[in-house]
Amino acid sequence: MSRCRRAAFALFATLIAPAAAQDFDPSTLDLAGLVECKADVKAYNRFAFWLTGKENDALRKLDWTEMDSGNPLLGQFKLPKPVNVFGYETDSVVFTSSGLMAVLDNVSPQGLADKLGISPMTASPDKFLGEKAIVEKSEEEAGITLKTRIALNISTVDSHPGKTLVGCSYQIEVQ
């Protein structure tokens, strides 16, 4: 492997941080910060890799209970105590393919979008979907471009009637 490729790989590994997940300290978890897009991709990935690790018993350490979400695209967890996000309390979160969302009861998705400055992409009585980019940047190192995108999302899903999902997606793309 060339020196440039090694440097690029080291940079990529640092940003993704699966190895650092082993050293994750659950007492440092800022769950509201992750939901509210106050973290970076590295912090989110460290937590996500730690949570999904097979040998660390993360759910027990957090006292989270896995729930059936009724949706194969969402992993849902009940929290031991409510967390406050955007001025609302919830004791349930879901993981999507790229982020973490709070599950809010009886909160108007349009009202929440207005409060957070998010324009809907879809807004009907049956479906709401809105997104606002928080971070969009590209960095180049040793001929490899890393594109980072952090976005705040609000949505409704059929599997969660009467609930609004709000949270953050953390994405990094290597080109």
Secondary structure, DSSP 8 states (H G I E B T S, - for coil): --HHHHHHHHHHHHHH-TGGGGG--GGG--HHHHHTT-S-HHHHHHHHHHHH-SSS-HHHHHT-EEE--S-TT-EEEEEEEEEEETTEEEEEEEE-SSEEEEEEES--HHHHHHHHT--EEEESSS-EEEEEEEEEEEEEETTEEEEEEEEEEEE--TTSTTEEEEEEEEEEEE-
